[in-house]
Amino acid sequence: MPDSITQRDTTLPTGVNGHRSGKPGVKVWGVSLLAMAAVVGMVIVGPRFSNSAAGSAAAVPPPYVVVSKPLQHAIDQRLNLLGQFSPVQEVDLRAQVGGILTEIGFKDGEIVQKGELLFQIDPTPYQIRLASAQARLEGAQARWALANREEFRAASLSQSGAGSVETTDQRVADRRAAQASIDDANAAVHDAQFDLDHTRILAPFDGKIGAHQVSVGNLISGNRYGTSATTLLATIMSTGRIYFNFDMSESDYGTFLRDRPNPGDVLAENVTLSVDDGSGITRQGKLDFIDNTLDRSSGTIHARATFPDEDFALTPGGFARIDVQIAPPKPALLLPEAALLPDQTTYSVLAVGPHNVVTPKLVTVGDLRGGLRVITSGLTATDKVVIDGIPVAHPGAKVSPRDGSIHFDSNQSQR
C-alpha cells in the first residue's frame, strides 16, 4: 500500500494504574449513574403511591341498605287447604218413556227455570193408550152401575119372600167384581196418564243446563224403573250456591278440633275462599259438613263448605283454596318475602346489629297474610331486618342502614 495511507489507532491511551481513559469511558459511567438515580427515586416515590391507593380504598363508605323492624299485626290462626268445587244439585236428564224426540226447548248452556220444558217426546202413542184406559174405565163403571141395581132388586125380592138368598149373594158378588174392574181401569188410566205426562221432560229445579246429547228426530230409550239402559239427554246443575269439597290431614283435623273457637259447634264455621286464577275472587261461606271417619289409606278426613254463587263466578270442577279460622286474632310479626333467604328447608334473614354489622338469623315462617310472610319464631319486635339491599349485605360486613317501612295489604289474597 502507498506510504501516504496509514492505519488509524483506535485504542484508548493507557492512564494511571493501567486503566484506559477517554470520552467513551465517561459516557459509560454517566449511564450507570442515571440508572441508579432512577432506582432510588422509585424506592422513595413508590411507598407514597401505595399509601395513596390504600387511603382511597379506606375512604369508600359501607354500602347502603334499607332496614325495618318486623311489622306487628293481629293475625288469626287458620288452616289453608286446597279443594274443588261441585254443584249442590246435579241431575242427568233421562226419559222415563221411549219415543221419537220432537222438540228441544232450550239453548245449550243457558239458565233454565224449574218446570220449564226441556224435551218433548212424541205423545201420540201415549195419548192412544190413555184413551183406551179411559174407555175401559167407563165400561167398568157401567157394569158396576148395573150390578148395583141388580143387587138392590135381589135384596128387595129376598125380603118379600119372592127371591132366594143365593140370588142375593150372587148379585153382591157381581157388584164387588164390577168395583174391582173400576179400580183396575182407574189404575190403567193413571198409568197411561203418567207415561203421557213424562213425554214432556221438565227442569227439576232452577239451574244451568249443559249441551243436549240427542237431536230432534232420534228415538229415545226410556225406563221408569231404571232396570234397563236409558238415553242421556242433558245434564243440569243448580245455581245460586256451590259446594267446596276438601280434605284435612289428620294433624290439621286435630288442630281444628283443639283450637277452634266454638268446640261444641261442628258446623256453621266461617270460612274464606280465595281462587288461585289471578281473578282475586274472595268469598265468605260456611263449613257445613265434616265426615264421621278418617280415610286410613290417605290419612285425611273429608269436609265441605257452601258458598254463594249468584254471579256464576265459581265453576264446578275448578280448584281454589279455603281458609278455615280456628283461633281468634293475636299479635304476630310479619316481613316481606324479599327479606327472606331460603336454604332448602330453612329460612334466614339479615339483621343489622350494633356498630351496623350484618348478622344472619334463622327464622321459622308461617303462611302469607296481607302480602307478607308470618314469622313464627327467630325474631323479636326490636330486630332491624334488611328488607332492601340484600345483595350488598354480607354476614359480618358493615353497612350503612336507612330506615324503611313495611305495609300490610288487607285486600290482597291470603296465599
CORSULZI-V16204 format. One record per residue. N is the residue number from 1. RES is the residue in three letters. PHI is phi as a letter, one per 20 degrees, with the letter a starting at -180 (* if undefined). D_FIRST is the distance of its C-alpha to the first C-alpha in whole Angstrom. Layout:
# CORSULZI-V16204
n res phi d_first
N RES PHI D_FIRST
N RES PHI D_FIRST
This chain:
# CORSULZI-V16204
n res phi d_first
1 MET * 0
2 PRO f 4
3 ASP f 7
4 SER f 9
5 ILE d 7
6 THR c 9
7 GLN e 11
8 ARG e 15
9 ASP e 17
10 THR d 20
11 THR f 22
12 LEU e 26
13 PRO f 27
14 THR e 29
15 GLY d 33
16 VAL f 36
17 ASN m 37
18 GLY m 34
19 HIS e 34
20 ARG e 31
21 SER c 32
22 GLY q 31
23 LYS f 32
24 PRO g 31
25 GLY f 34
26 VAL f 36
27 LYS f 36
28 VAL f 37
29 TRP f 40
30 GLY f 41
31 VAL f 41
32 SER f 43
33 LEU f 46
34 LEU f 47
35 ALA f 47
36 MET f 50
37 ALA f 51
38 ALA f 52
39 VAL f 53
40 VAL f 56
41 GLY f 57
42 MET f 58
43 VAL f 60
44 ILE f 62
45 VAL e 62
46 GLY g 63
47 PRO g 66
48 ARG f 67
49 PHE f 67
50 SER f 68
51 ASN f 71
52 SER f 72
53 ALA f 72
54 ALA f 74
55 GLY f 77
56 SER f 76
57 ALA f 78
58 ALA f 80
59 ALA e 82
60 VAL f 82
61 PRO f 86
62 PRO f 88
63 PRO f 89
64 TYR e 92
65 VAL c 95
66 VAL d 99
67 VAL c 102
68 SER b 105
69 LYS f 108
70 PRO g 110
71 LEU f 113
72 GLN e 116
73 HIS b 119
74 ALA f 122
75 ILE c 122
76 ASP e 124
77 GLN e 124
78 ARG b 124
79 LEU d 123
80 ASN d 121
81 LEU c 121
82 LEU e 120
83 GLY b 123
84 GLN c 124
85 PHE e 127
86 SER b 130
87 PRO f 133
88 VAL f 136
89 GLN c 138
90 GLU b 137
91 VAL c 139
92 ASP e 138
93 LEU f 140
94 ARG c 142
95 ALA e 145
96 GLN e 149
97 VAL c 150
98 GLY e 148
99 GLY q 148
100 ILE e 146
101 LEU f 144
102 THR d 145
103 GLU b 143
104 ILE d 141
105 GLY d 142
106 PHE b 138
107 LYS d 135
108 ASP g 132
109 GLY n 131
110 GLU e 133
111 ILE e 136
112 VAL d 139
113 GLN d 143
114 LYS g 145
115 GLY n 148
116 GLU f 145
117 LEU f 146
118 LEU d 142
119 PHE c 144
120 GLN c 147
121 ILE e 148
122 ASP g 150
123 PRO e 154
124 THR g 156
125 PRO f 156
126 TYR e 157
127 GLN f 160
128 ILE f 162
129 ARG f 162
130 LEU f 163
131 ALA f 166
132 SER f 167
133 ALA f 167
134 GLN f 169
135 ALA f 171
136 ARG f 172
137 LEU f 173
138 GLU f 175
139 GLY f 177
140 ALA f 177
141 GLN f 179
142 ALA f 181
143 ARG f 182
144 TRP f 183
145 ALA f 185
146 LEU f 187
147 ALA f 187
148 ASN f 188
149 ARG f 191
150 GLU f 192
151 GLU f 192
152 PHE f 194
153 ARG f 197
154 ALA f 197
155 ALA f 197
156 SER f 200
157 LEU f 202
158 SER f 202
159 GLN f 203
160 SER e 206
161 GLY n 207
162 ALA e 206
163 GLY c 202
164 SER e 201
165 VAL f 199
166 GLU f 196
167 THR f 196
168 THR f 195
169 ASP f 192
170 GLN f 191
171 ARG f 191
172 VAL f 189
173 ALA f 186
174 ASP f 186
175 ARG f 185
176 ARG f 183
177 ALA f 181
178 ALA f 181
179 GLN f 179
180 ALA f 176
181 SER f 176
182 ILE f 175
183 ASP f 173
184 ASP f 171
185 ALA f 170
186 ASN f 169
187 ALA f 167
188 ALA f 166
189 VAL f 165
190 HIS f 163
191 ASP f 161
192 ALA f 161
193 GLN f 160
194 PHE g 157
195 ASP f 155
196 LEU f 156
197 ASP f 155
198 HIS e 152
199 THR f 151
200 ARG d 149
201 ILE e 146
202 LEU d 146
203 ALA f 144
204 PRO f 145
205 PHE a 143
206 ASP f 141
207 GLY a 137
208 LYS d 134
209 ILE e 135
210 GLY e 132
211 ALA f 131
212 HIS f 134
213 GLN e 134
214 VAL c 136
215 SER e 137
216 VAL g 140
217 GLY o 142
218 ASN f 141
219 LEU e 143
220 ILE e 144
221 SER e 145
222 GLY c 147
223 ASN b 149
224 ARG f 151
225 TYR e 151
226 GLY m 147
227 THR e 148
228 SER b 146
229 ALA f 142
230 THR c 142
231 THR e 140
232 LEU f 138
233 LEU e 138
234 ALA a 136
235 THR c 135
236 ILE c 136
237 MET c 135
238 SER f 137
239 THR c 135
240 GLY n 136
241 ARG c 135
242 ILE b 132
243 TYR e 132
244 PHE c 129
245 ASN d 129
246 PHE b 126
247 ASP c 126
248 MET d 126
249 SER f 124
250 GLU f 126
251 SER f 125
252 ASP f 125
253 TYR f 129
254 GLY f 129
255 THR f 127
256 PHE f 130
257 LEU f 133
258 ARG f 132
259 ASP d 131
260 ARG f 132
261 PRO f 134
262 ASN d 138
263 PRO g 138
264 GLY f 141
265 ASP d 140
266 VAL f 138
267 LEU d 138
268 ALA m 138
269 GLU e 135
270 ASN f 132
271 VAL c 129
272 THR c 126
273 LEU d 124
274 SER c 121
275 VAL e 119
276 ASP e 116
277 ASP c 115
278 GLY n 113
279 SER f 117
280 GLY m 118
281 ILE f 121
282 THR c 123
283 ARG b 127
284 GLN e 130
285 GLY b 132
286 LYS c 134
287 LEU e 134
288 ASP d 137
289 PHE b 136
290 ILE c 135
291 ASP f 136
292 ASN e 138
293 THR b 135
294 LEU e 132
295 ASP e 130
296 ARG f 129
297 SER f 126
298 SER d 124
299 GLY m 126
300 THR c 127
301 ILE c 130
302 HIS e 130
303 ALA b 131
304 ARG b 132
305 ALA c 132
306 THR d 133
307 PHE c 132
308 PRO f 133
309 ASP b 131
310 GLU f 133
311 ASP e 130
312 PHE l 129
313 ALA e 126
314 LEU d 126
315 THR d 126
316 PRO g 127
317 GLY n 124
318 GLY f 122
319 PHE d 120
320 ALA b 120
321 ARG d 120
322 ILE c 124
323 ASP d 124
324 VAL d 127
325 GLN f 128
326 ILE c 129
327 ALA b 129
328 PRO f 129
329 PRO f 126
330 LYS b 124
331 PRO f 121
332 ALA b 118
333 LEU e 114
334 LEU c 112
335 LEU c 108
336 PRO f 107
337 GLU g 105
338 ALA f 102
339 ALA e 102
340 LEU e 102
341 LEU d 100
342 PRO f 101
343 ASP b 100
344 GLN l 101
345 THR d 105
346 THR c 105
347 TYR c 104
348 SER b 102
349 VAL c 102
350 LEU d 99
351 ALA d 101
352 VAL d 100
353 GLY d 101
354 PRO g 100
355 HIS m 97
356 ASN m 97
357 VAL e 95
358 VAL f 96
359 THR c 98
360 PRO f 99
361 LYS c 103
362 LEU f 105
363 VAL c 108
364 THR d 110
365 VAL d 111
366 GLY d 114
367 ASP e 115
368 LEU e 114
369 ARG c 116
370 GLY m 115
371 GLY n 112
372 LEU c 111
373 ARG e 111
374 VAL f 113
375 ILE d 112
376 THR e 115
377 SER a 113
378 GLY o 110
379 LEU c 110
380 THR d 112
381 ALA f 113
382 THR e 111
383 ASP f 107
384 LYS d 105
385 VAL d 103
386 VAL f 100
387 ILE d 101
388 ASP b 98
389 GLY n 94
390 ILE g 95
391 PRO g 91
392 VAL d 89
393 ALA d 92
394 HIS c 91
395 PRO g 93
396 GLY n 92
397 ALA e 90
398 LYS e 91
399 VAL c 92
400 SER d 94
401 PRO e 97
402 ARG c 99
403 ASP f 103
404 GLY c 104
405 SER b 107
406 ILE d 109
407 HIS d 112
408 PHE e 114
409 ASP d 115
410 SER f 119
411 ASN e 118
412 GLN e 116
413 SER g 117
414 GLN f 117
415 ARG b 115
